[in-house]
Amino acid sequence: MAELEARVAALEAKQADYQAVLAAVNALGENQREHAERLGQVENRLGRVEGRLGRVDAKLDDTNLRVRSIEETVAEVKDLLVRALDSR
């Protein structure tokens, strides 16, 4: 009878260990899901930031083209003024 009780106690201990491991695995899985969700949110935000940066970059390129055009026009006007003043 003592041997049977010892076996039962050992089985109960193994069952408790199994339940503890299962609880730890479940907690780890929940933690992993939370991290995956947060990572997904960060990736979504990063995608939006990259999109905005792309639009800003395009506007910057457009602005640079316009500034160059204005600079060229000013240089042409300056040349015309210099020629006009020299021809007097």
Secondary structure, DSSP 8 states (H G I E B T S, - for coil): -HHHHHHHHHHHHHHHHHHHHHHHHHHHHHHHHHHHHHHHHHHHHHHHHHHHHHHHHHHHHHHHHHHHHHHHHHHHHHHHHHHHHHT-
